[in-house]
Amino acid sequence: GDSWGIFTFLCAALCNLPALPALNCSEELGAGQSIQQTYDLTRYLEHQLRTLAGTYLNYLGPPFNEPDFNPPRLARAERVPSATVDLDLWRGLTDNARLAANYRAYSRLLCYLRVLDGQVGTAELRHRLAHFCASLQGLVLSIGGVMSSLGYPLPAGPAAPPAGPPGVPAAPNDFLKKMDDFWLLKELQTWLWRSAKDFNRLKKKVPPAVVTLRLEARGF
C-alpha cells in the first residue's frame, strides 16, 4: 500500500544520505576543576577530623578531652608543622609558595598520623585513623595536581617524620606522648581550616573548566 511505499522510500533515502556532522560535547579538565576538587576534599577532611578528633581525645582521656583544655605548646611539639603564621603574612605569599607550604605540611602530618595509627589500642580507632590517612593522602596528591596544572614544581615530601631538634628526646612519659598527639590534631585542624580558605580564594582567581563543542564527521 501507500504506507509501505513511503516507508521503503524513507529507508532508501536514509541509507544514501552523506556523512552528517555529529555534535559532541566534551569538558576540558583544567586547573579550575582541580582546584574545586581540592577545595571540596579539604572541607570533607575538616568534617571528618571533627569526628575523629573527638573520638581520639576521648581515647586519651582527661584533661585532653575537656573543652577548655588549652596547654602551652611544648618545645618538643615544634616538630609538627605549625599553621600559626600571621594571616596577613600568609596572604602576602605567592600562590606557589602557599601551595608548596600546604603540600609539605600535609606530607609531614600524614607521616605523623601513620605513626599514630600504629600505636592506638582499639581496632575501631585504628580503622578511623587509617581511613583519615587515606583521605589525607588523597589531599596531598590533589594539591600536587593543582600545582602541576598551574605549572609549579612539586616540593619534595619527607619519607618519614623528622627526628626533631637536637636535645629533644622521645616523650619520656605517657602524659607528654599524649600532649604530642593533642598538638598534632590541633595543628591539623588549623591547617585544614586555612587550606579551605586558600583554595576558596584560588578557585575565584582561576576560571572554571571550559566546556567546548566539537563537530565530528560520522557516517551511518
C-alpha positions as CSV (number, residue, x, y, z in Angstrom):
1,G,0.0,0.0,0.0
2,D,0.9,3.7,0.1
3,S,2.2,3.4,3.6
4,W,4.6,0.7,2.8
5,G,5.9,2.6,-0.2
6,I,6.5,5.7,1.8
7,F,8.4,3.6,4.5
8,T,10.5,2.0,1.7
9,F,11.3,5.4,0.2
10,L,12.4,6.8,3.6
11,C,14.7,3.9,4.3
12,A,16.4,4.2,0.9
13,A,16.8,7.9,1.4
14,L,18.4,7.5,4.9
15,C,20.8,4.8,3.5
16,N,22.0,7.2,0.8
17,L,22.5,10.3,3.0
18,P,26.1,11.6,3.1
19,A,28.0,11.5,6.4
20,L,26.5,14.0,8.8
21,P,28.4,16.0,11.4
22,A,27.6,14.7,14.9
23,L,27.6,17.2,17.8
24,N,29.9,16.1,20.6
25,C,30.3,17.9,23.9
26,S,33.4,17.4,25.9
27,E,34.8,19.1,29.0
28,E,38.5,20.1,29.2
29,L,39.6,19.3,32.7
30,G,41.9,22.1,33.8
31,A,43.3,23.9,36.8
32,G,39.8,25.3,37.8
33,Q,38.2,21.9,38.3
34,S,41.4,20.6,40.0
35,I,41.2,23.5,42.5
36,Q,37.5,22.9,43.1
37,Q,38.0,19.2,43.8
38,T,40.9,20.0,46.2
39,Y,38.7,22.6,48.0
40,D,35.9,20.0,48.3
41,L,38.3,17.4,49.7
42,T,39.7,19.9,52.2
43,R,36.2,20.7,53.5
44,Y,35.4,16.9,53.7
45,L,38.6,16.4,55.7
46,E,37.6,19.2,58.1
47,H,34.3,17.4,58.7
48,Q,36.0,14.1,59.1
49,L,38.6,15.4,61.5
50,R,36.0,16.9,63.8
51,T,34.6,13.4,64.5
52,L,38.0,11.7,64.6
53,A,39.5,14.3,67.0
54,G,36.6,14.0,69.4
55,T,36.9,10.2,69.4
56,Y,40.7,10.3,69.8
57,L,40.7,12.9,72.6
58,N,38.2,10.7,74.5
59,Y,40.6,7.8,74.0
60,L,43.4,10.0,75.5
61,G,41.1,10.8,78.5
62,P,41.2,13.9,80.8
63,P,42.4,16.6,80.6
64,F,42.8,16.2,76.9
65,N,39.1,15.7,76.2
66,E,38.0,18.6,78.3
67,P,36.6,21.6,76.2
68,D,38.7,24.3,78.0
69,F,42.0,22.4,77.9
70,N,44.4,24.8,76.2
71,P,48.0,23.9,77.2
72,P,51.1,25.9,76.0
73,R,52.9,24.4,73.1
74,L,56.0,22.5,74.3
75,A,59.3,22.7,72.5
76,R,59.1,19.0,71.5
77,A,55.8,19.8,69.6
78,E,57.7,22.1,67.2
79,R,58.5,19.1,65.1
80,V,54.8,19.2,63.9
81,P,54.5,21.9,61.1
82,S,52.7,24.9,62.6
83,A,49.9,26.8,60.9
84,T,50.1,29.6,63.4
85,V,51.5,32.1,60.9
86,D,50.3,35.7,60.7
87,L,47.3,35.8,58.3
88,D,48.5,38.9,56.6
89,L,51.9,37.4,56.1
90,W,50.4,34.2,54.8
91,R,48.2,36.0,52.3
92,G,51.2,38.0,51.1
93,L,52.9,34.9,49.9
94,T,52.6,33.9,46.2
95,D,50.1,31.1,45.2
96,N,53.1,28.9,44.5
97,A,54.6,29.4,48.0
98,R,51.3,28.7,49.8
99,L,50.6,25.6,47.7
100,A,54.2,24.3,48.4
101,A,53.8,25.0,52.1
102,N,50.5,23.1,52.2
103,Y,52.0,20.2,50.2
104,R,55.0,19.9,52.6
105,A,52.9,20.3,55.7
106,Y,50.3,17.6,54.8
107,S,53.1,15.3,53.7
108,R,54.7,15.6,57.2
109,L,51.4,15.5,59.1
110,L,50.5,12.3,57.2
111,C,53.7,10.7,58.3
112,Y,52.9,11.5,62.0
113,L,49.4,10.2,61.6
114,R,50.6,6.9,60.2
115,V,52.8,6.5,63.3
116,L,49.9,7.4,65.4
117,D,47.8,4.8,63.7
118,G,50.2,2.0,64.6
119,Q,50.1,3.0,68.3
120,V,46.4,3.2,69.2
121,G,45.0,0.4,71.2
122,T,41.5,-0.1,69.8
123,A,40.6,-1.6,66.4
124,E,37.8,0.9,65.7
125,L,40.1,3.9,66.3
126,R,42.8,2.3,64.1
127,H,40.2,1.9,61.4
128,R,39.1,5.6,61.6
129,L,42.7,6.8,61.6
130,A,43.5,4.6,58.6
131,H,40.5,6.0,56.7
132,F,41.5,9.5,57.5
133,C,45.1,8.9,56.4
134,A,43.8,7.6,53.1
135,S,41.8,10.8,52.6
136,L,44.8,13.0,53.6
137,Q,47.0,11.1,51.2
138,G,44.4,12.0,48.6
139,L,44.6,15.7,49.6
140,V,48.4,15.6,49.1
141,L,48.0,14.1,45.7
142,S,45.3,16.6,44.8
143,I,47.4,19.6,45.9
144,G,50.2,18.2,43.7
145,G,47.8,18.0,40.8
146,V,46.8,21.7,41.3
147,M,50.5,22.7,41.3
148,S,51.2,20.7,38.2
149,S,48.1,22.2,36.4
150,L,49.4,25.7,37.3
151,G,52.9,24.9,36.1
152,Y,54.5,24.9,39.6
153,P,57.2,22.4,40.5
154,L,56.4,19.9,43.3
155,P,58.4,20.2,46.5
156,A,60.0,17.0,47.8
157,G,57.9,15.4,50.6
158,P,59.5,13.7,53.6
159,A,59.6,9.9,53.7
160,A,59.3,9.9,57.5
161,P,58.7,12.4,60.4
162,P,61.9,14.3,61.2
163,A,63.8,13.3,64.2
164,G,63.3,16.7,65.9
165,P,65.7,19.3,67.1
166,P,68.9,18.2,68.9
167,G,68.4,17.6,72.6
168,V,64.7,16.9,72.3
169,P,64.2,13.2,73.2
170,A,61.2,11.0,72.7
171,A,58.4,11.5,75.1
172,P,59.7,10.3,78.5
173,N,56.2,9.6,79.9
174,D,52.7,8.9,78.8
175,F,51.4,12.4,79.5
176,L,53.9,14.0,77.2
177,K,53.2,11.4,74.5
178,K,49.5,12.3,74.7
179,M,50.5,16.0,74.5
180,D,52.3,15.3,71.2
181,D,49.1,13.6,69.9
182,F,47.0,16.6,71.1
183,W,49.1,19.1,69.3
184,L,49.2,17.0,66.1
185,L,45.4,17.1,65.9
186,K,45.2,20.7,66.9
187,E,47.6,21.8,64.2
188,L,45.9,19.6,61.6
189,Q,42.6,21.3,62.3
190,T,44.2,24.7,61.8
191,W,45.9,23.7,58.6
192,L,42.7,22.4,57.1
193,W,40.7,25.5,58.2
194,R,43.3,27.7,56.5
195,S,43.7,25.5,53.4
196,A,40.0,25.7,52.8
197,K,40.2,29.5,52.7
198,D,43.3,29.2,50.4
199,F,41.6,27.1,47.8
200,N,38.4,29.1,48.0
201,R,40.3,32.2,47.1
202,L,42.3,30.4,44.5
203,K,39.3,29.0,42.7
204,K,37.9,32.6,42.3
205,K,41.2,33.6,40.6
206,V,41.3,30.7,38.2
207,P,38.4,30.3,35.7
208,P,36.4,27.1,35.8
209,A,36.8,24.3,33.3
210,V,35.9,25.3,29.7
211,V,33.1,23.4,28.0
212,T,33.8,23.1,24.3
213,L,31.7,21.9,21.4
214,R,33.4,19.8,18.8
215,L,32.0,18.6,15.4
216,E,32.9,15.1,14.3
217,A,32.0,13.7,10.9
218,R,30.3,10.3,11.3
219,G,28.7,8.1,8.8
220,F,25.7,5.8,9.1
